Every structure is written in C-alpha cells, then in structure tokens.
C-alpha cells in the first residue's frame, strides 16, 4: 500500500481530524441491517436507499425522504437505539488502532455523524480508545456536507481548521472537509468500487506513518518505500 497522490506528504499539520464509520472502523454490515429494516417498514426500495445513508446524520437521511406522517427525530432515535444494540461485525480499519496510538492525544479529534452514545459503542466494539475531542451528531445544527462539524473539531483542539488534515471515506464528509478549507485524505478500505477523487487516498493505515517535526507539526509518510 502507498499513498495515492502525494500532496499531503509535502505539508505539515497542526492536527488530524477523523471521520469514524468507514474511516476508522467498518460498521457497514451493522448499519445496513438496521437501515434495511427501517426502509422496508416505510416502503422504500432498499438497495437504492442504502446507497444514500453513509456519512450523514440519521436525522438528515430521514428528513431527505420527506415521508408523510414521519417524525424525523423519532425515527432517528429508533435508528440510533437499534444501531447501539447491533455492533456485530464492527471492526477497526486495518492499521487504524496502531496509527491512532502513534498520534499525540491533543492533536487529533473524531468528527462523526453518529450520535455520541452510538459513536462510543462502536469505538468500543472496534477496540479504539475515544479521543479527548469527540464531535458527534448532537454538536452541530447542520450535518455533513455542512463544514460546521470539522470547524468545531478544530476549534476544540485550539487550531485553525485550515491547518488540519481530514481523514474521510464518504462523499458528504469529503465535501464538508473541503468546505471547511482542510486538506483531505480519502480512506477507501470499505469502498466496493473506486472513488473518483482528486485527493490522495489510502486503503488502510498499516504502512502509513506519522512524524512530528521540531515545531510539533505532524506530517504523514508512506512506509511502503
């Protein structure tokens, strides 16, 4: 494995911001089990609908459907509770735990569209220790692709978001990072088909290394030389 696209290797960053699902852990099977039940209950075409759920907050996904008589807040709570109760098969992306453990604890944050309780449950299931800074669905009024979540993550770390590298896997999250003005590294481990992107990409973290320069700035290197 190597970094496909080397632009980020030439920059130094104040901090790293990570999406969760599809970026640090694989929860696709669990999420699709729960959302399939919901979609069937509401008469949606399941296969087509499942393509729309990844990377976004549950309440935003449900609101987009504009289903008559459906309260998005109530339905989103049902989704959250069902997902908390189903973490079967939730695992860390290859190399993610080791990579995170190599980062200074005050220079990375998790920025996820999942509610806090679900995020902590999935992190636990995947064997990933929660970071000091965790931005979840409840922390922003507008979810991805709105950049507010990544801006907030950087603020809580005390750094400008433009000085951060965002790790993302989903289109809505990439758009949020772009809108925030951050650089992006795309994680493709859970992608079934190649993503067309101008951003550098990795398919896992096993051979991705982080270094810290004399000023305390972070930079990534491929260990596949």
Backbone as CSV, one residue per row, in Angstrom:
resi,resn,N_x,N_y,N_z,CA_x,CA_y,CA_z,C_x,C_y,C_z
1,UNK,0.843,-1.194,0.000,0.000,0.000,0.000,0.875,1.239,0.000
2,UNK,0.449,2.250,-0.699,1.123,3.540,-0.688,0.082,4.630,-0.794
3,UNK,0.498,5.845,-0.482,-0.417,6.975,-0.599,-0.555,7.308,-2.077
4,UNK,-1.784,7.188,-2.588,-2.016,7.503,-3.989,-2.298,8.998,-4.106
5,UNK,-1.290,9.734,-4.543,-1.380,11.195,-4.542,-0.590,11.707,-3.361
6,UNK,0.437,12.484,-3.604,1.400,12.769,-2.546,1.346,14.193,-2.015
7,UNK,0.320,14.967,-2.362,0.288,16.373,-1.964,0.385,16.537,-0.453
8,UNK,-0.322,15.708,0.316,-0.336,15.886,1.765,1.019,15.570,2.385
9,UNK,1.862,14.822,1.698,3.179,14.494,2.242,4.095,15.710,2.276
10,UNK,3.738,16.734,1.545,4.572,17.936,1.485,4.120,19.018,2.460
11,UNK,3.107,18.718,3.274,2.579,19.710,4.200,2.752,19.263,5.642
12,UNK,2.809,20.230,6.528,2.815,19.986,7.960,1.471,20.438,8.519
13,UNK,0.946,19.703,9.496,-0.392,19.975,10.020,-0.369,20.163,11.527
14,UNK,-1.257,21.019,11.999,-1.391,21.227,13.441,-2.124,20.045,14.090
15,UNK,-3.041,19.431,13.325,-3.835,18.337,13.888,-4.470,17.519,12.774
16,UNK,-4.932,16.311,13.143,-5.674,15.433,12.241,-7.115,15.319,12.750
17,UNK,-8.060,15.324,11.826,-9.476,15.140,12.135,-9.977,13.904,11.406
18,UNK,-10.602,12.991,12.130,-11.033,11.723,11.555,-12.546,11.574,11.584
19,UNK,-13.130,11.223,10.452,-14.462,10.648,10.436,-14.372,9.289,11.137
20,UNK,-15.510,8.672,11.446,-15.471,7.377,12.134,-15.849,6.217,11.215
21,UNK,-17.132,6.122,10.869,-17.614,4.976,10.101,-17.021,4.981,8.697
22,UNK,-16.347,3.889,8.353,-15.721,3.774,7.039,-14.331,4.368,6.981
23,UNK,-13.971,5.136,8.013,-12.666,5.789,8.048,-11.766,5.179,9.112
24,UNK,-12.294,5.015,10.322,-11.546,4.346,11.386,-12.076,2.949,11.673
25,UNK,-13.348,2.734,11.394,-13.930,1.414,11.625,-14.939,1.084,10.530
26,UNK,-15.167,-0.198,10.377,-16.125,-0.690,9.379,-17.395,-1.120,10.100
27,UNK,-18.461,-0.374,9.891,-19.751,-0.689,10.509,-20.830,-0.909,9.454
28,UNK,-20.420,-1.120,8.223,-21.379,-1.180,7.119,-22.430,-2.260,7.324
29,UNK,-21.996,-3.464,7.686,-22.949,-4.577,7.819,-24.006,-4.262,8.875
30,UNK,-23.560,-3.759,10.038,-24.498,-3.445,11.113,-25.443,-2.321,10.703
31,UNK,-24.892,-1.264,10.125,-25.723,-0.128,9.721,-26.752,-0.539,8.672
32,UNK,-26.326,-1.320,7.713,-27.251,-1.703,6.639,-28.315,-2.676,7.133
33,UNK,-28.006,-3.486,8.149,-29.049,-4.342,8.726,-30.162,-3.489,9.324
34,UNK,-29.779,-2.491,10.099,-30.772,-1.640,10.764,-31.538,-0.794,9.754
35,UNK,-30.816,-0.156,8.844,-31.478,0.719,7.877,-32.355,-0.061,6.903
36,UNK,-32.009,-1.301,6.613,-32.858,-2.132,5.739,-34.219,-2.371,6.378
37,UNK,-34.220,-2.651,7.676,-35.488,-2.837,8.385,-36.320,-1.565,8.307
38,UNK,-35.678,-0.425,8.551,-36.397,0.852,8.516,-36.941,1.137,7.119
39,UNK,-36.116,0.913,6.104,-36.541,1.206,4.731,-37.716,0.327,4.311
40,UNK,-37.645,-0.948,4.657,-38.756,-1.854,4.321,-40.037,-1.411,5.008
41,UNK,-39.921,-1.000,6.265,-41.083,-0.562,7.042,-41.760,0.638,6.389
42,UNK,-40.951,1.475,5.721,-41.502,2.699,5.125,-41.671,2.600,3.614
43,UNK,-41.599,1.393,3.077,-41.911,1.173,1.673,-40.877,1.688,0.692
44,UNK,-39.642,1.821,1.129,-38.584,2.301,0.247,-37.903,1.142,-0.471
45,UNK,-37.318,1.426,-1.621,-36.558,0.415,-2.347,-35.203,0.302,-1.651
46,UNK,-34.988,-0.815,-0.973,-33.891,-0.930,-0.019,-32.521,-0.728,-0.660
47,UNK,-32.248,-1.425,-1.743,-30.907,-1.364,-2.343,-30.531,0.057,-2.741
48,UNK,-31.467,0.764,-3.349,-31.190,2.141,-3.766,-31.038,3.054,-2.551
49,UNK,-31.901,2.850,-1.543,-31.856,3.704,-0.359,-30.550,3.542,0.408
50,UNK,-30.043,2.325,0.530,-28.834,2.087,1.309,-27.625,2.840,0.754
51,UNK,-27.651,3.161,-0.518,-26.544,3.914,-1.114,-26.482,5.349,-0.605
52,UNK,-27.555,5.803,0.040,-27.648,7.211,0.445,-27.350,7.444,1.924
53,UNK,-27.142,6.378,2.701,-27.115,6.542,4.159,-25.740,6.867,4.718
54,UNK,-24.677,6.569,3.984,-23.348,6.591,4.582,-22.790,8.012,4.702
55,UNK,-22.264,8.304,5.891,-21.590,9.579,6.130,-22.475,10.678,6.678
56,UNK,-23.791,10.496,6.595,-24.716,11.553,7.025,-25.361,11.205,8.357
57,UNK,-25.870,12.231,9.051,-26.611,12.001,10.286,-27.925,11.297,9.949
58,UNK,-28.390,10.439,10.856,-29.645,9.712,10.632,-30.798,10.675,10.411
59,UNK,-30.861,11.740,11.205,-31.976,12.676,11.078,-31.965,13.356,9.709
60,UNK,-30.777,13.605,9.162,-30.691,14.223,7.840,-31.098,13.235,6.749
61,UNK,-30.675,11.990,6.889,-31.056,10.950,5.924,-32.568,10.776,5.890
62,UNK,-33.182,10.738,7.055,-34.634,10.538,7.141,-35.377,11.767,6.629
63,UNK,-34.920,12.953,6.992,-35.567,14.186,6.544,-35.574,14.291,5.022
64,UNK,-34.472,13.858,4.395,-34.382,13.913,2.926,-35.472,13.101,2.243
65,UNK,-35.979,12.069,2.915,-37.006,11.228,2.296,-38.358,11.924,2.200
66,UNK,-38.577,12.928,3.063,-39.834,13.697,3.054,-41.057,12.780,3.068
67,UNK,-41.038,11.796,3.962,-42.136,10.839,4.044,-43.303,11.444,4.824
68,UNK,-44.516,11.345,4.305,-45.671,11.928,5.000,-45.918,11.235,6.334
69,UNK,-46.182,12.045,7.357,-46.516,11.500,8.666,-45.339,10.951,9.452
70,UNK,-44.116,11.169,8.965,-42.925,10.641,9.633,-42.217,11.757,10.388
71,UNK,-41.970,11.537,11.679,-41.240,12.493,12.503,-39.757,12.109,12.471
72,UNK,-38.920,12.891,11.789,-37.509,12.517,11.660,-36.796,12.326,12.998
73,UNK,-37.139,13.127,14.012,-36.469,12.988,15.299,-36.808,11.659,15.963
74,UNK,-38.063,11.274,15.906,-38.490,9.999,16.493,-37.846,8.831,15.754
75,UNK,-37.853,8.897,14.436,-37.293,7.804,13.640,-35.771,7.715,13.806
76,UNK,-35.123,8.872,13.898,-33.678,8.869,14.091,-33.310,8.251,15.429
77,UNK,-34.121,8.493,16.453,-33.864,7.885,17.761,-34.021,6.371,17.682
78,UNK,-35.015,5.907,16.915,-35.187,4.453,16.730,-33.952,3.861,16.052
79,UNK,-33.475,4.540,15.013,-32.278,4.078,14.313,-31.096,3.999,15.274
80,UNK,-30.892,5.046,16.054,-29.760,5.083,16.976,-29.822,3.939,17.975
81,UNK,-30.982,3.733,18.572,-31.113,2.661,19.566,-30.873,1.294,18.932
82,UNK,-31.392,1.102,17.722,-31.190,-0.174,17.046,-29.721,-0.403,16.711
83,UNK,-29.026,0.669,16.306,-27.612,0.532,15.955,-26.746,0.322,17.199
84,UNK,-27.123,0.935,18.309,-26.392,0.705,19.559,-26.493,-0.766,19.961
85,UNK,-27.629,-1.365,19.685,-27.855,-2.762,20.058,-27.304,-3.754,19.047
86,UNK,-26.780,-3.271,17.930,-26.249,-4.165,16.899,-24.872,-3.676,16.455
87,UNK,-23.843,-4.202,17.103,-22.472,-3.881,16.706,-21.751,-5.144,16.222
88,UNK,-22.532,-6.151,15.874,-21.933,-7.389,15.369,-21.167,-7.102,14.076
89,UNK,-19.895,-7.468,14.041,-19.089,-7.276,12.843,-18.435,-5.921,12.741
90,UNK,-18.620,-5.043,13.738,-17.948,-3.746,13.724,-16.476,-3.954,14.081
91,UNK,-15.591,-3.593,13.169,-14.156,-3.822,13.364,-13.376,-2.590,12.921
92,UNK,-12.167,-2.454,13.464,-11.308,-1.335,13.076,-10.814,-1.518,11.648
93,UNK,-10.642,-0.416,10.925,-9.981,-0.439,9.630,-8.544,-0.921,9.846
94,UNK,-8.015,-1.761,8.958,-6.663,-2.297,9.151,-5.628,-1.210,9.458
95,UNK,-4.923,-1.392,10.561,-3.850,-0.479,10.950,-4.292,0.766,11.677
96,UNK,-5.622,0.978,11.815,-6.108,2.235,12.393,-5.704,2.401,13.854
97,UNK,-5.806,1.344,14.638,-5.518,1.451,16.071,-4.059,1.834,16.296
98,UNK,-3.160,1.158,15.613,-1.738,1.466,15.752,-1.434,2.887,15.307
99,UNK,-2.048,3.307,14.203,-1.821,4.664,13.702,-2.304,5.708,14.705
100,UNK,-3.502,5.522,15.245,-4.032,6.477,16.213,-3.161,6.529,17.463
101,UNK,-2.678,5.363,17.884,-1.845,5.319,19.083,-0.509,6.032,18.893
102,UNK,-0.130,6.267,17.630,1.126,6.963,17.356,0.966,8.476,17.349
103,UNK,-0.285,8.954,17.469,-0.551,10.394,17.418,-0.556,11.002,18.809
104,UNK,-0.054,12.219,18.957,-0.209,12.927,20.236,-1.697,13.095,20.534
105,UNK,-2.108,12.807,21.756,-3.520,12.803,22.094,-4.221,14.134,21.933
106,UNK,-3.450,15.232,21.986,-4.059,16.552,21.866,-3.975,17.107,20.453
107,UNK,-3.629,16.226,19.487,-3.523,16.692,18.102,-4.391,15.887,17.142
108,UNK,-5.424,15.217,17.698,-6.391,14.578,16.800,-7.757,14.559,17.453
109,UNK,-8.774,14.563,16.606,-10.156,14.542,17.067,-10.977,13.630,16.164
110,UNK,-12.072,13.134,16.717,-13.033,12.343,15.951,-14.223,13.230,15.620
111,UNK,-14.613,13.266,14.358,-15.724,14.105,13.897,-16.684,13.206,13.126
112,UNK,-17.745,12.788,13.787,-18.632,11.782,13.217,-20.069,12.267,13.113
113,UNK,-20.804,11.706,12.165,-22.232,11.993,12.030,-23.071,11.143,12.975
114,UNK,-22.443,10.210,13.671,-23.161,9.358,14.619,-23.447,10.117,15.910
115,UNK,-24.552,9.799,16.584,-24.777,10.346,17.925,-23.685,9.850,18.882
116,UNK,-23.463,10.590,19.962,-22.358,10.292,20.864,-22.426,8.862,21.431
117,UNK,-23.604,8.458,21.892,-23.716,7.133,22.505,-23.375,6.029,21.504
118,UNK,-23.832,6.187,20.271,-23.529,5.197,19.242,-22.046,5.222,18.891
119,UNK,-21.470,6.409,18.793,-20.046,6.513,18.474,-19.204,5.783,19.515
120,UNK,-19.496,6.012,20.797,-18.730,5.356,21.856,-18.921,3.844,21.817
121,UNK,-20.126,3.405,21.503,-20.413,1.956,21.424,-19.627,1.313,20.301
122,UNK,-19.601,1.963,19.140,-18.876,1.385,18.001,-17.367,1.438,18.210
123,UNK,-16.873,2.512,18.788,-15.443,2.589,19.085,-15.044,1.448,20.018
124,UNK,-15.843,1.225,21.027,-15.561,0.136,21.962,-15.541,-1.205,21.242
125,UNK,-16.543,-1.431,20.380,-16.628,-2.696,19.656,-15.416,-2.913,18.759
126,UNK,-14.876,-1.811,18.211,-13.743,-1.905,17.288,-12.397,-1.878,18.007
127,UNK,-12.407,-1.684,19.336,-11.165,-1.649,20.084,-10.393,-0.352,19.921
128,UNK,-11.113,0.753,19.689,-10.491,2.067,19.514,-10.810,2.929,20.729
129,UNK,-9.777,3.446,21.383,-9.992,4.316,22.543,-10.503,5.673,22.081
130,UNK,-11.558,6.197,22.704,-12.084,7.504,22.304,-11.037,8.600,22.532
131,UNK,-10.987,9.579,21.634,-10.045,10.688,21.817,-10.561,11.695,22.836
132,UNK,-9.708,12.638,23.204,-10.116,13.686,24.133,-11.169,14.586,23.509
133,UNK,-11.085,14.790,22.195,-12.048,15.640,21.488,-12.895,14.779,20.557
134,UNK,-14.197,14.809,20.798,-15.139,13.994,20.038,-16.322,14.873,19.640
135,UNK,-16.486,15.091,18.331,-17.612,15.860,17.802,-18.617,14.876,17.215
136,UNK,-19.868,14.941,17.694,-20.890,13.985,17.267,-22.109,14.714,16.718
137,UNK,-23.116,13.929,16.337,-24.292,14.482,15.665,-24.972,15.579,16.474
138,UNK,-24.955,15.439,17.808,-25.658,16.408,18.650,-24.964,17.764,18.712
139,UNK,-23.719,17.826,18.296,-22.919,19.034,18.491,-23.117,20.099,17.420
140,UNK,-23.803,19.763,16.334,-23.995,20.723,15.247,-25.454,20.753,14.821
141,UNK,-25.890,21.915,14.352,-27.263,22.060,13.875,-27.418,21.492,12.469
142,UNK,-26.337,21.549,11.693,-26.349,21.040,10.329,-25.233,20.015,10.169
143,UNK,-25.580,18.832,9.665,-24.597,17.772,9.496,-23.851,17.878,8.173
144,UNK,-22.911,16.969,7.978,-22.178,16.900,6.718,-23.169,16.781,5.563
145,UNK,-22.965,17.488,4.446,-21.751,18.137,3.963,-21.496,19.554,4.488
146,UNK,-22.307,20.033,5.432,-22.003,21.324,6.042,-20.671,21.204,6.792
147,UNK,-19.808,22.206,6.711,-18.481,22.098,7.319,-18.434,22.342,8.821
148,UNK,-19.574,22.665,9.444,-19.572,23.075,10.853,-18.894,22.062,11.765
149,UNK,-19.085,20.769,11.500,-18.537,19.748,12.384,-17.007,19.759,12.371
150,UNK,-16.409,19.918,11.195,-14.952,19.940,11.124,-14.380,21.245,11.677
151,UNK,-15.094,22.341,11.463,-14.675,23.615,12.051,-14.686,23.499,13.577
152,UNK,-15.728,22.873,14.124,-15.847,22.712,15.573,-14.756,21.799,16.119
153,UNK,-14.471,20.720,15.406,-13.415,19.816,15.848,-12.081,20.530,15.974
154,UNK,-11.753,21.341,14.978,-10.507,22.099,15.015,-10.523,23.121,16.158
155,UNK,-11.652,23.797,16.335,-11.767,24.783,17.417,-11.524,24.132,18.773
156,UNK,-12.086,22.955,18.981,-11.916,22.277,20.267,-10.475,21.834,20.496
157,UNK,-9.734,21.641,19.418,-8.313,21.333,19.536,-7.468,22.600,19.655
158,UNK,-8.092,23.746,19.418,-7.389,25.015,19.518,-6.533,25.347,18.316
159,UNK,-6.926,24.837,17.134,-6.145,25.089,15.926,-7.071,25.533,14.796
160,UNK,-6.547,26.245,13.787,-7.364,26.594,12.619,-7.667,25.337,11.796
161,UNK,-8.893,25.222,11.318,-9.248,24.028,10.548,-8.436,23.938,9.256
162,UNK,-8.004,25.083,8.742,-7.201,25.084,7.514,-5.821,24.461,7.732
163,UNK,-5.439,24.298,8.991,-4.151,23.676,9.320,-4.313,22.210,9.702
164,UNK,-5.468,21.633,9.365,-5.756,20.239,9.708,-5.810,19.361,8.455
165,UNK,-5.529,18.087,8.667,-5.736,17.064,7.638,-6.921,16.222,8.071
166,UNK,-7.912,16.130,7.202,-9.123,15.360,7.485,-9.033,13.999,6.799
167,UNK,-9.341,12.953,7.550,-9.420,11.599,7.015,-10.899,11.272,6.839
168,UNK,-11.310,10.941,5.623,-12.721,10.725,5.293,-12.865,9.574,4.304
169,UNK,-14.082,9.026,4.240,-14.352,7.978,3.250,-15.569,8.287,2.398
170,UNK,-16.470,9.128,2.882,-17.759,9.338,2.208,-17.809,10.693,1.510
171,UNK,-18.566,10.747,0.442,-18.657,11.966,-0.362,-19.123,13.163,0.448
172,UNK,-20.154,12.967,1.300,-20.663,14.110,2.061,-19.618,14.625,3.036
173,UNK,-18.816,13.711,3.599,-17.769,14.113,4.523,-16.626,14.816,3.825
174,UNK,-16.274,14.331,2.641,-15.229,14.986,1.850,-15.664,16.404,1.497
175,UNK,-16.923,16.573,1.115,-17.436,17.907,0.789,-17.399,18.815,2.014
176,UNK,-17.681,18.262,3.188,-17.637,19.055,4.418,-16.213,19.520,4.703
177,UNK,-15.254,18.627,4.549,-13.854,18.981,4.792,-13.375,20.019,3.791
178,UNK,-13.747,19.842,2.530,-13.374,20.816,1.502,-13.945,22.192,1.829
179,UNK,-15.221,22.215,2.225,-15.876,23.487,2.535,-15.245,24.165,3.743
180,UNK,-14.686,23.352,4.655,-14.018,23.903,5.833,-12.647,24.467,5.491
181,UNK,-12.110,24.086,4.347,-10.794,24.564,3.940,-9.650,23.675,4.368
182,UNK,-9.960,22.438,4.761,-8.931,21.500,5.202,-8.465,20.624,4.046
183,UNK,-7.252,20.084,4.172,-6.797,19.052,3.245,-7.491,17.736,3.589
184,UNK,-7.572,16.843,2.618,-8.313,15.593,2.795,-7.471,14.393,2.385
185,UNK,-7.542,13.352,3.201,-7.024,12.028,2.851,-8.222,11.089,2.790
186,UNK,-8.423,10.438,1.649,-9.572,9.553,1.473,-9.177,8.124,1.839
187,UNK,-9.973,7.505,2.702,-9.748,6.121,3.121,-10.722,5.234,2.343
188,UNK,-10.182,4.303,1.565,-11.010,3.530,0.633,-11.238,2.089,1.071
189,UNK,-10.887,1.758,2.298,-10.936,0.368,2.760,-12.298,-0.284,2.584
190,UNK,-13.375,0.476,2.782,-14.718,-0.107,2.709,-15.396,0.136,1.365
191,UNK,-14.700,0.737,0.415,-15.311,1.034,-0.876,-15.363,-0.221,-1.741
192,UNK,-16.532,-0.471,-2.324,-16.681,-1.607,-3.232,-16.225,-1.257,-4.643
193,UNK,-16.323,0.017,-4.984,-15.883,0.483,-6.296,-14.974,1.688,-6.096
194,UNK,-14.050,1.923,-7.016,-13.124,3.053,-6.858,-13.871,4.389,-6.792
195,UNK,-13.391,5.273,-5.946,-13.962,6.615,-5.859,-13.133,7.561,-6.719
196,UNK,-13.805,8.336,-7.541,-13.120,9.337,-8.344,-12.897,10.557,-7.458
197,UNK,-11.644,10.845,-7.161,-11.325,11.958,-6.273,-9.967,12.528,-6.622
198,UNK,-9.824,13.834,-6.426,-8.540,14.484,-6.643,-7.662,14.400,-5.401
199,UNK,-8.236,13.919,-4.304,-7.498,13.842,-3.052,-6.648,12.575,-2.991
200,UNK,-5.549,12.609,-2.234,-4.773,11.386,-2.023,-5.612,10.357,-1.277
201,UNK,-5.303,9.084,-1.454,-6.108,8.043,-0.828,-5.232,6.914,-0.306
202,UNK,-5.769,6.221,0.695,-5.139,5.020,1.247,-6.216,3.958,1.394
203,UNK,-5.825,2.690,1.354,-6.815,1.631,1.570,-6.701,1.034,2.964
204,UNK,-5.862,1.609,3.801,-5.689,1.183,5.182,-4.522,1.962,5.768
205,UNK,-4.269,1.715,7.039,-3.250,2.500,7.736,-1.963,1.734,8.023
206,UNK,-1.871,0.471,7.576,-0.746,-0.361,8.020,0.622,0.223,7.693
207,UNK,0.729,0.851,6.543,2.033,1.377,6.149,2.046,2.904,6.081
208,UNK,1.080,3.504,6.776,1.056,4.963,6.877,1.686,5.346,8.206
209,UNK,2.654,6.220,8.158,3.364,6.627,9.371,3.221,8.129,9.569
210,UNK,3.238,8.533,10.823,3.170,9.953,11.143,4.462,10.371,11.835
211,UNK,4.949,11.529,11.457,6.142,12.096,12.071,5.781,13.450,12.671
212,UNK,6.561,13.868,13.649,6.362,15.160,14.297,7.643,15.964,14.153
213,UNK,7.546,17.176,13.569,8.767,17.951,13.348,9.151,18.751,14.603
214,UNK,10.207,19.524,14.503,10.731,20.245,15.657,9.751,21.271,16.206
215,UNK,8.798,21.704,15.387,7.796,22.673,15.817,6.521,22.012,16.331
216,UNK,6.534,20.674,16.405,5.364,19.958,16.876,4.300,19.747,15.822
217,UNK,4.625,20.003,14.566,3.672,19.809,13.476,3.748,18.371,12.965
218,UNK,2.600,17.863,12.516,2.501,16.485,12.060,2.614,16.393,10.548
219,UNK,3.210,15.310,10.083,3.184,15.026,8.659,3.180,13.519,8.452
220,UNK,2.574,13.099,7.344,2.414,11.681,7.066,3.422,11.216,6.035
221,UNK,3.797,9.958,6.167,4.699,9.319,5.233,4.178,7.919,4.931
222,UNK,4.428,7.487,3.713,4.138,6.118,3.358,5.298,5.242,3.772
223,UNK,4.988,4.118,4.410,6.037,3.191,4.815,6.268,2.112,3.790
224,UNK,5.792,2.325,2.569,5.859,1.282,1.545,7.051,1.467,0.614
225,UNK,7.985,2.294,1.021,9.131,2.538,0.171,9.972,1.307,-0.003
